[in-house]
Amino acid sequence: MVIICSVKGIVVSNEFIHSGQCVDGGFVALLAVPASVGGSARSSVPGRCRAAVWLHGSVDVQTTLRRGWGEGCSVTVLFIEAEISAHGNTRLTAAHNYFTTVSGYPFLSIWNILDGKEDSMLPFIIHPIYNEVCHQYLGPDTDIEMILLRADVWLMRVDFIFEFPRPTMPNIVYIGGFQCKPSKPLAAEFEEFVQSSGEHGIIVMSLGTIVSSLSMQITMKIAEAFAQVPQKVIWRYDGKIPPNIGNNTLLAKWIPQNDLLGHPKTQAFISHGGTNGVYEAIYHGVPVVGIPLFFDQFDNMLRLETRGAAKVINIATLQSSDLLQTINEVINNASYRDNMQKLSALHRDQPESPMERAIFWIEYVARHKGAAHLRSESYRLPWYVYHCVDVIFFLLSLFLIVTMLTVLLLKKVYNAARRKKEKIQ
């Protein structure tokens, strides 16, 4: 069985760790697993993992999914095994070597595969790299596209309060916001700074884990705007400190983003528009000032802006006055928070959490040996059948035959009428 987990925006490590062949009653799965599970090593930055994943022994599905989805957590795509015990409990296991560690491959973003935003480049740039691995270990007839097409269930990080309606298949499960959770108490240094903000509250700014800092020119413009707001600002920043930084701004290399967004004193979230941060802002109902930089961030921020929950700024023409005006508008105009609170209420109004839904469907597919009744078998069709080329050819041929017969019949009738007319004359 193959499980595809869409972790849009989370970067996959450049090492593939693959486990062994299927045990009796088990199945092979392709699953995105948090790098803080098992024997992975942690970096000095809280919540970020650098080493690849090793699953030691037998790991329960719920434990695997619930542990370690920290902020900026890296994941590794694994070929792993699972088996179902006599009691019906699903277990993920790491067995003998079936795939060896493959180093030196470039980083791959899952959203490039699953969301189709880079479909034009995938077959020519990304696919050949991983096809080499597939051909070596799975046989010459298996490639990365076939692995994806054979997926028994897709766990898509999508919630329709943020997306647009679309036709869907029964083996596609939407788990948008699965990493969101209630906020925890802040560390002493952050809590003290937040409480010092008084009635004005705080602003949280983070541009994600890929971009830790901007050019000094842009950074100074942002710092100048922050120095003029009455709120305190907590800014995730890992670069040279701008000389004009205000006394109301706290720079930190790492921040507890989820906990800060869930704090009652948080007034606004300045974000690059990454999907992680967007869903956390929706979950906690915090309006957003968007500064998109690349990839899907522009699309994400536009979706929030059209819903009246965000205001977007173009970083190419960013001025401190523009940023200051936008911050004040988002904070002082109650409609932004009201609209975000509505989205938050819709997102939370579910019979189970997205994480619980993901766990259920993984275990469901495991219990029913792939749940083939949910999967479309269209990937088995030849390309000309899938695209109805044979049907089009048949209908076109039928049309041409009918047209030719009609022309011949009319021609014959015309000739007969002409001969009859000639005889009369």
N, C-alpha and C positions, 0 to 999 in steps of 0.2 A: 504494500500500500504506500502511496506517496501523498504526503501532506505538504502543501505549499503555504507558507506563512508570510503574508505581505507585511513587512515591517518598513513601511515607506519612510525613507529618510535616514534610517539607521544603517550605518556602513558595515558591510561584511568584512571580516578579517581577511588578510591575504593568505591565509592558510586554510586548506581544507583538511579537516580531521574526519576520517571515515571509519566506521566500525564494520564488523564482519557480516558474514552471510546469515541468512534467516535461520533461526532455531525452529524447532517443531512448533507449529501453531503461531509463529510470529510473522512479522512483516517488515519490509524495509520502508523507511520513511525519510522524506526530505523535509527538514524542519529547521526553522530558525530558533536557536536556543541562546538565551542570555549568557554572556561570557563570564558571569559571576557564579555559574553553576559548576559543581564538580571541582576539578583541580586547577581552575584558572587562577592566574596570579593577578593581583590588583596593583594599579599604579598608585603613586602618592596622592593623586587627586581623588577625593571621595566620589564613589559612584561610577568611576570610569575604569574599564578593564582593558588590558593590553594583550594579555596572552590568549591563546586559543583555548577551546574548551576540551576537557577530557571528562567524560562521565564515568565515575568510578563505581563499579558494582551496579546495583539496581536502583534506579531513581524513579520515584512515583511521578506520574504526569503532572499532578497538581503542584508538587514540590518544584518540578522543573520549570513550570510556567510562572509560578508565583514568586520565585526567588530572584532577586538581583536585577530586575529591570530598572536600574538606577538611571539617573540623568546622564545622557551621553553614553550609555552602555553599548559597547560593541557586541556584535553577535557573530557566530561562525555557522556556516551552513554545514550540516552534518548528514551523512548517511548513517542512520542509527537503527537499532532494532527495538522492537517492543514485543512483549509476550503477555498473554492474559492468563492469570492464575486460575486455579480451580474455583476460587471464590468470586471470579469475575472482575478482579482488580487489574487494571492495565498498568504495565510496568515498562519503562524504557530502559534498555540495557546497552552497555558498550561491550562488544565482544571482541573476538580476535580480529586481526588486521584484514580488512577487505579492500579498503583504500588506504594508502599510506599518506603521510603528510606531504603535501605538495607546496613547496615554498616558491616564492618569486613571482606569483601571479598578482596582477594589479588588483586594487580595491574595486569592489563591485557593489553598486548600490541596488538593493532589491527593487526599489521603485522603478528603476530603468527597465527591469524585466516585466514586472507585474502590471504597471500602470500604462505601459506602452508609449511613454513620452519620448523614448529614444528608439522606437521600432526601426527607424530607417538605418541606424548605425549598428544595431545589435547583430544582425546576421553577418556583418563584415568585420566588426572589430571585437566584440565581446564573445560571440558564440565560438569562433574558431579556437580561442584560447582554452575554453572549457570543454569543447568537443574533443580536443586532444586527450584530456583526462578521461572523458567518458569512453572514448574508443579504446583506450589502453586497458581500462579496468572493467568495463561493462560490455565490451564487444564492438565490432565495427558498425553494427546496425543501430547503435544507441547514441544519441547526441543530447545536448542540453535541451533542445527544443522538444524532443520526444519525452524527456523526463518531465518537463513542465506540462505537456499535453496530457500525460498519463496521470496527472494528479487526481486523487480521489476526492479531496476536499481542499478548497481554497479558503484560507483565513485572511480576509481583506480588511485592512485597517481603514474602514469607511463607515461613516454615520450619515444618514440622509438629512440630518439637520444641517450638515455642512456640505453635502453633495447635492446633486440633482437627480431626479428619478431616472431609473434606467431598467431595461429588461434584464433579468438575471436567471441563473440556473440554480437548481436545488442543492448543488454541492458547493455553492459559494456562500460563505458565512461572513457576515459583516461584524467586525469587532473594533470599530473606531473608538478610540479613547480607552483602550484596554489597559494602558499604563497609568491612567489617572486614578488617584486615590485620595482619601481625606488627608488634609495637612496634619503634620506633626508639630509639636512645640519646637520653636526655633532654638538654636544654640544661644548661649548667653550673650555673645558679642552682637549677634544679629538682633536678638530681642531687645537689648538695651538701646541699640540704634533706632529700631522701629518705634519703641515707646517714646523716644525723644522727639519724634515728629509731631507730637501733640494732636490737635484736631485736624491738621492738614493731611496727615497720613503719609504714605510713601509711594514712590514710583519704582518699579522693577524694570531693569533693562538687561537684555541678553540677546546676543546675536548668534547663539548656538555654539556648538563645539568645533565646527569647521573654521569659522572666522573668530579668532580670539581678540583681534584688534583691527583697527582701520588705520588709514594714513593719518599722520599727525594733523594735517589741515582739517580733515573732517572731524577728527576726534576733538579738536579745539572748538569747533563750531557746536558740537554736541555738548561739550562741557560748559560753554558759554550760556547755552540755553538752560541747562540744568541749574546753573548758579542763580538764575533769575526766578525760579519757581519756588513757592512757599513750602512745597513738600520736600521731604528727605528722599534721596535717590540711592538705590542700591544697584550698582552697575557691575555686571560680570565683565571684567576687562583684564587682559593679560598682555600688556604692552607698556611702552614708555608712558609715564604719567604726564598728562598735559599740564603745562605751567599755569593754566587759568582754571584749574579745577576748583570748584566751590567748596565751602565748608559743609554744605549740606549733602555732599556726595561721598558715598563709600564705594571704593573700588575693591573688588575681590576677584581672585583668579577662579574661584568656584563659589557658587551660591546654591542654597537649597531651593531651587526654583519652584517646585510644587508646593512646598511649605510656605514660601513667601506669597505665592498667588492665592493661597487659601487663607492668608491672614486677613482679619477684618479691616486692618488699616491700609491695605493695598488699594490704591485708587486707579492705577493704570499700569499696563504692561507694554513696554516698548520692545518690539520683537522683530526679527528678520522674517518671520512668517513660516518657520519650519513647522511641520505637521505635529511634532511632539508638543511644542509650546502652544500652538493654536488650540489643540484639544484640551490641554491643561487650563488654558484661559477660559475656554468654553465651560469646562467642568466646574470651575470656581466662579464663573460669572464676572470676569474682570475685562473691561473694555481694552482694546488694543490700539496702539499707535504703531503702524507697520512701516518698516524700512527694509523691503525685500532686496535681496542681493543677487540671487541666481536660482536656477532650477525651477522647482514648483512653487517657490515662495511668492512670486507675483500672483500666480493663480490663487493660492491660498488666501492671500490678503484681499484680493479682489472679491472673493466669495464672502469674506467677513464684512467688507465695506458695503457690498450690495445689500447685506442684511442689517445694515445700520449699527453694527457693533464695533467698527474699526474705522480708522482714518489712515490713509496711506500717504507716505512722503517719498518723493523720488530722490534717491541718494545722490544722483548725478548733479542735481541742482539744489542740494540741501543748503539752507542758510539757517543760522541760529534763530533768526526771527520767525522763520517758517515753522521750525520745530517747536519753539515756545508757544506760538499761536495754536498749533495743532494739539499740543499737550493740554493747554488750558481749555480748548474746545471739548476734548474728549472727557476731561475731568468735570468741567462745570456744566456741560450739557447733559442733563440726566437721561436723555434718550439713548445714548450709547450704552450706559450701564443697564438701563431697562431692557434694551434689545438683547444684550448679552445674557442677562438674567433669564429672559425667555428661552434663549437657546439652551442655557444650562438646565432649565426645568425640563425641556423636551429631551435633552440628552440623558438625564438621570431617570426619566420616567420609563423604565424598562422592567420587565418581569425578573431579569437577572442582569448582573453586571456583564460587560463585554468579556472580561476575563473568565467568568464562570461559563459563558456561552462558548468560548474557545475551548475550554477544558471539556465541556460536555461533548462537543462535536468531534474532538480528537478521540475521546474514549468511545463514542458511538461508532465511528468508522472502524476503530480497532476491534470492538466487540463483534461487528458484522463483517469482518474480514474484507474491508475496503468499501462496503456499502455501494456496490456496483449499480444498484437501482437508482442512485442519485446522479450518476455520472453520464454525460453524453459520450457516445462512442464515435463522435464525428471525426476524431483524430485518426481513426482507422481508415477513413474513406480516402480514396485517391483524390488528388487535388482537383481533377476535372469533375469528379462527382460532388465534392464538397462545394465547389463554386457553380454547380449545375451546368457546366459546359456541355455535358452530354445531352441534357434536357434542351438547352438552347439550340444545340446542333440539330437535335431531332425535330424541334418545332420549326426551326429555320428550313430544314430539308422538306418538312411537310408543307410549309408555306410555298416553297419554290415549286414543289410537285403540283400542288393545287393550282398555283398560278400558271404553270406551263400547260396543265390539262385544260384550264379555262381558256387560255389563249388558243390552244389547238382546237378546242370545241367551237369557239367563236369563229375561228378562221374557217373551219369546216362548214359551219352554218352559213357563213358569208359566201363561200364558194358555191355551195348548193343553191343559195338564193340567186346568185348571179347567173349560174347556168340555167336555172328555170326561167329567169327573165329573158335570157338570150333566146331560148326556145320559143317563148311567146312572141318575141319580135320576129 
